[in-house]
């Protein structure tokens, strides 16, 4: 299977690429470095990436920036970052990517648990991940030729928490998160949000 993995240089992205490369051809895409790069806020950059790569069997997006801050202190630009990058960046990956999917192929986006488990300082991020989940559930109704779309919604990742110097005991290892992306690619779910909150993916 030929898989386009966008956001491959992050903590989750590296784990996903490493995991999927065992059985698939994975094209790793970064934002600022690597053989393949894309700025998901720029539609022309997205188009250029798809033109270069051609048809694929799956597109995975692990990209999308967020910004933390309290209601009193968060500047408006923080909300715009979430909307233009986390939300519209991934929406445009879908809109422009559909023509580059083979029949029966899939797209998997990344949301997060901020809207499911509200925390101080995450209002902008929570807004964004809820939007991604709603988009996936609704867009799935319109896809043709057996194409599918899902989202993976990870909780705080253990390695990221360690980088931040906070207790990582409640975090999920990135390699475990990777199994949820694999489930989205290998399964038949459409419009599903895979909640990656603890342990590897296990079928219901």
For each residue, the residues with C-beta under 8 A, 3 or more apart:
1: 23 24 25 57 58 185
2: 24 25 27 55 56 57 58
3: 20 24 25 26 27 56 57 58 59 60 185
4: 27 29 49 53 56 58 59 60
5: 8 13 16 17 20 26 27 28 29 60 62
6: 29 38 40 49 59 60 61 62 63 93
7: 10 12 13 29 30 31 61 62 63 64 110
8: 5 13 14 16 17 28 29 30 34 62
9: 13 14 28 30 31 33 34
10: 7 13 14 62 63
11: 14 15 157 159 160 163 174
12: 7 15 16 62 110 154 157 174 177 178
13: 5 7 8 9 10 16 17 28 62 63
14: 8 9 10 11 17 18 174
15: 11 12 18 19 173 174 175 177 178
16: 5 8 12 13 19 20 60 62 174 177 178 181
17: 5 8 13 14 20 21 26 28
18: 14 15 21 22 175 178
19: 15 16 22 175 178 179 181 182
20: 3 5 16 17 23 24 26 178 181 182 185
21: 17 18 24 26
22: 18 19
23: 1 20
24: 1 2 3 20 21
25: 1 2 3
26: 3 5 17 20 21
27: 2 3 4 5 36 53 56
28: 5 8 9 13 17 34 35 36
29: 4 5 6 7 8 34 36 37 38 49
30: 7 8 9 33 34 36 37
31: 7 9 37 38 39 40 63
32: 37
33: 9 30 37
34: 8 9 28 29 30 37
35: 28
36: 27 28 29 30 49 52 53
37: 29 30 31 32 33 34 49
38: 6 29 31 45 46 48 49
39: 31 42 45 46
40: 6 31 45 46 61 63 64 85 89 90 92 93
41: 84 85 88 89
42: 39 45 46
43: 46 47 92 96
44: 47 48
45: 38 39 40 42 48 49
46: 38 39 40 42 43 49 50 92 93 96 97
47: 43 44 50 51 96
48: 38 44 45 51 52
49: 4 6 29 36 37 38 45 46 52 53
50: 46 47 53 54 96 97 99 100
51: 47 48 54
52: 36 48 49
53: 4 27 36 49 50 56 100
54: 50 51 100
55: 2 100 101 102
56: 2 3 4 27 53 59 100 101 102 105
57: 1 2 3 101 102 104 105 106
58: 1 2 3 4 105 106 107 108 185
59: 3 4 6 56 93 97 100 101 105 106 107 108
60: 3 4 5 6 16 107 108 181 184 185
61: 6 7 40 64 90 93 107 108 109 110
62: 5 6 7 8 10 12 13 16 110 181
63: 6 7 10 13 31 40 85 89 90 93 110
64: 7 40 61 85 86 87 89 90 110 128 132
65: 81 82 85 86
66: 81 82 86 112 114 124 125 128
67: 74 78 79 81 82 124 125
68: 121 122 124 125
69: 73 74 75 78 121 124
70: 73 74 120 121
71: 74 123
72:
73: 69 70
74: 67 69 70 71 78 79 123 124
75: 69 78
76: 79 80
77: 80 81
78: 67 69 74 75 81 82 124
79: 67 74 76 82 83 124 127
80: 76 77 83 84
81: 65 66 67 77 78 84 85 86 124
82: 65 66 67 78 79 85 86 87 124 125 127 128
83: 79 80 86 87 88 128 131
84: 41 80 81 87 88 89
85: 40 41 63 64 65 81 82 88 89
86: 64 65 66 81 82 83 89 90 125 128 129 132
87: 64 82 83 84 90 91 128 131 132 135
88: 41 83 84 85 91 92
89: 40 41 63 64 84 85 86 92 93
90: 40 61 63 64 86 87 93 94 109 110 132 135
91: 87 88 94 95 135
92: 40 43 46 88 89 95 96
93: 6 40 46 59 61 63 89 90 96 97 107 109
94: 90 91 97 98 107 109 135 139 149
95: 91 92 98
96: 43 46 47 50 92 93 99 100
97: 46 50 59 93 94 100 101 107
98: 94 95 101 107 143 147
99: 50 96
100: 50 53 54 55 56 59 96 97
101: 55 56 57 59 97 98 105 106 107 147
102: 55 56 57 105
103: 145 146 147
104: 57 145 146 147
105: 56 57 58 59 101 102 146 147 148
106: 57 58 59 101 147 148 149 150 184 185
107: 58 59 60 61 93 94 97 98 101 147 148 149 150
108: 58 59 60 61 149 150 151 152 181 184 185
109: 61 90 93 94 132 135 136 149 150 151 152
110: 7 12 61 62 63 64 90 132 151 152 153 154
111: 115 128 129 130 132 133 136 151 152 153 193
112: 66 115 125 129 153 154 155
113: 116 117 129 153 154 155 156 195 197
114: 66 117 118 119 122 125 126 128 129
115: 111 112 118 126 127 129 130 133
116: 113 153 195
117: 113 114 155
118: 114 115 122 126
119: 114 122
120: 70
121: 68 69 70
122: 68 114 118 119 125 126
123: 71 74 126 127
124: 66 67 68 69 74 78 79 81 82 127 128
125: 66 67 68 82 86 112 114 122 128 129
126: 114 115 118 122 123 129 130
127: 79 82 115 123 124 130 131
128: 64 66 82 83 86 87 111 114 124 125 131 132
129: 86 111 112 113 114 115 125 126 132 133 153
130: 111 115 126 127 133 134
131: 83 87 127 128 134 135
132: 64 86 87 90 109 110 111 128 129 135 136 151
133: 111 115 129 130 136 137 151 153 193
134: 130 131 137 138
135: 87 90 91 94 109 131 132 138 139
136: 109 111 132 133 139 140 149 150 151 191 192 193
137: 133 134 140 191 193
138: 134 135 141 142 191
139: 94 135 136 142 143 149 191
140: 136 137 143 148 149 150 190 191
141: 138 191
142: 138 139
143: 98 139 140 147 148 149 190
144: 147
145: 103 104
146: 103 104 105
147: 98 101 103 104 105 106 107 143 144
148: 105 106 107 140 143 188 189 190
149: 94 106 107 108 109 136 139 140 143 190 191
150: 106 107 108 109 136 140 184 189 190 191 192 193 194
151: 108 109 110 111 132 133 136 192 193 194
152: 108 109 110 111 177 180 181 184 193 194 196
153: 110 111 112 113 116 129 133 193 194 195 196
154: 12 110 112 113 157 172 177 180 196 197
155: 112 113 117 170 171 172 196 197 198
156: 113 160 161 170 171 172
157: 11 12 154 160 161 171 172 173 174 177
158: 161 162 168 171 172 173 174
159: 11 162 163 168 171 173 174
160: 11 156 157 163 164 171
161: 156 157 158 164 166 167 168 171
162: 158 159 165 166 168 171
163: 11 159 160
164: 160 161
165: 162
166: 161 162
167: 161 170
168: 158 159 161 162 171
169:
170: 155 156 167
171: 155 156 157 158 159 160 161 162 168
172: 154 155 156 157 158 176 177 196 197 198 199
173: 15 157 158 159 176 177
174: 11 12 14 15 16 157 158 159 177 178
175: 15 18 19 178 179
176: 172 173 179 196 198 199 200 201
177: 12 15 16 152 154 157 172 173 174 180 181 196
178: 12 15 16 18 19 20 174 175 181 182
179: 19 175 176 182 183 200 201
180: 152 154 177 183 184 194 196 201
181: 16 19 20 60 62 108 152 177 178 184 185
182: 19 20 178 179 185 186 201
183: 179 180 186 187 189 194 201 203
184: 60 106 108 150 152 180 181 187 189 192 194
185: 1 3 20 58 60 106 108 181 182
186: 182 183
187: 183 184
188: 148
189: 148 150 183 184 192 194
190: 140 143 148 149 150
191: 136 137 138 139 140 141 149 150
192: 136 150 151 184 189
193: 111 133 136 137 150 151 152 153
194: 150 151 152 153 180 183 184 189 201
195: 113 116 153
196: 152 153 154 155 172 176 177 180 201
197: 113 154 155 172
198: 155 172 176
199: 172 176 202
200: 176 179
201: 176 179 180 182 183 194 196
202: 199
203: 183
204:
